[in-house]
Amino acid sequence: MAVMINSKYGYEPPERVQVDARLDKWHKDKERCEKKRRKQYAKDKKMPLS
């Protein structure tokens, strides 16, 4: 039996923890890019940021 690791989603095998970490990083980067894109769009269109 594999060693279970306590992650933010509970006790999981190491492979599952690595996948979760990659997905979390991808989602954070995606949100950061979208925020930057919205800011640039507002700047180009001279719109107020909401």
N, C-alpha and C positions, 0 to 999 in steps of 0.2 A: 504494500500500500504506500502511496506517495505521501510525503509530508505535507500536511495542510498548513497554509499560511493565512493569518488573520489579515484580511484586507478590509476596505471600507464597505464591501458588499458581503462580508461574513468570511467564514473559513472556506478556502478554495485551494485547489492544487496550483503549483507554481506556474504552469502553462497558462492557466486561466487568469492569474494575476498579471502576467506579462501582457496578455491580450487586452485586458481592461486598461492597463496603463497606457498602451499605445492608442486605444480608442479615446481615452480622456485627453491625451495630448493632441490628437488630431482635431477633436471637437473644440478645444481651447484655441488652437491655431486658426481654425475656420472662423470662429466668432471674432477673433482679433482682426482677421483680414476683412470680414464683412463690415466691421465698425470703421476700419480705415477707409474702405471703399465708400461708405456712406458719407464720411467726413469730406472726402475729396469731391464727391458728387455735389454736396451742398456748397462747397467752396467754389466749384466751377460754375454752378448755377446761381451763386450768391443768395442761397436760401438760408433761413435761420435753422439752426440745429434744433431738433426736438428730442 
